[in-house]
Amino acid sequence: MIYLTFLFETIYSVYKSPRSTQLIKTVVLLVPPNVTLPGEVLRLLPGYKMAFPAKGTPPIYTALIRSSTVLVNTTDTASIIFYEEGNYTCVATSDYGIYEGKFSVIFNGKTTRLK
């Protein structure tokens, strides 16, 4: 058996017209943040620009981190131009949850020397 838990907020508003008054109920589904990463390993060219759009109930704060250094800290979509290879972390936070995804950047065309 599968159980699903939904987080939602109910908003009530009153609509008044000359003839009647109506109570309108609006239910807003609150969604935790999520970022769809293109893969665990990104093979790119140096100077390649990439965007990481965050989805979920706003506001969502998105950060890109490399070697404990915050490179980008913004709301919604984080964009970066890659000049360094390495391990990166994408973190998206909101009042409704936290997302953390890790990926590596390797530059194409890089030659390796055999000993």
Secondary structure, DSSP 8 states (H G I E B T S, - for coil): -------EEEEEEEEE-SS-EEEEEEEEE----EE--S-SEEEE-TTEEEEE-EESSS--EEEEEETTEEEEEEES-EEEEE-S-EEEEEEEEETTEEEEEEEEEEETT------
